[in-house]
Amino acid sequence: MSTNEPLPGIKLFDLTEMNLPIADTEDGRKFVVGATALKRWARLEEIQGAAIFLASPASS
């Protein structure tokens, strides 16, 4: 089995409604800055094109 993932292991750092309570805290911001290459939360619109491509037959 093989899988494609636009952000391997970084699901926690996608900014969504579910993790907004974390994103709005100073500790949450400090953690993301120290744990990600871009030093910020990912926005879904930044990865949606890659996700659609990887889910399509064109990626095979």
Order of alpha helices (4+ residues) and beta strands (2+ residues): beta-alpha-alpha-beta-alpha
